[in-house]
Amino acid sequence: MTDEGGGDAGRNKRFWSARRVPAGVVALLAVAGVALTLYDVVAVRAGRSAMAWRRELADQLAERPLDNSWMIGGAAVAMAVGVWLLVLALTPGLRALLPMRRPAGVPGAEHVRAGLYRNAAALVLRDRVMEVPGVQSVRAAVGRRRITIRARAHFRELDEVRKDVDAATADGLRELGLARRPALSVHVRRAAKR
């Protein structure tokens, strides 16, 4: 799939987040749990008694039935944490970063990836629309799949302003060089009279 600029849009997938904080927290908790359990197992093998928390946990697990609310609650929390970790592992993250298309005919461009933050793209489009004569104010919202421009006109005919805003937004969107062109929604209204 080739975009208007000649870049290969099919290979420009979303950026993956490093997710260092969740990975670090899980690693620290796993290391702490394994180290504590290993210490206790070695202590038991050396002839000492098991730690109080391990004896208490074994007693509680042996006495409580499976339909106990504490057992169900603990299982639900463990399942929720597991699902959250799976979602983090299987999704790209970095939702605020839009991939840009690769330039055509540039040597080495296949090894370069560029991205544009959504708030920066919104700022660029807002500035482009503010240059249109007759526009008083603009709000731009850039999503991953849709861009919404809301402009208020204070003079000139509304249809002329809408046509110029459409043209300015289309030009600005083309110049952003996004790999996937989002759907564009432009709304132009008359500014409220004071």
Salt bridges, closest charged atoms under 4 A:
ASP3 OD2 - ARG101 NH1 3.26
GLU4 OE2 - ARG181 NH1 3.23
ASP8 OD2 - ARG11 NE 3.10
ASP40 OD2 - ARG54 NH1 2.72
GLU110 OE2 - HIS111 NE2 3.41
ASP127 OD1 - ARG126 NH2 3.18
ASP159 OD1 - ARG162 NH1 3.51
GLU160 OE1 - ARG156 NH2 3.77
ASP164 OD2 - ARG156 NH2 2.65
ASP171 OD1 - ARG174 NH1 3.11
GLU175 OE1 - ARG128 NH1 2.82
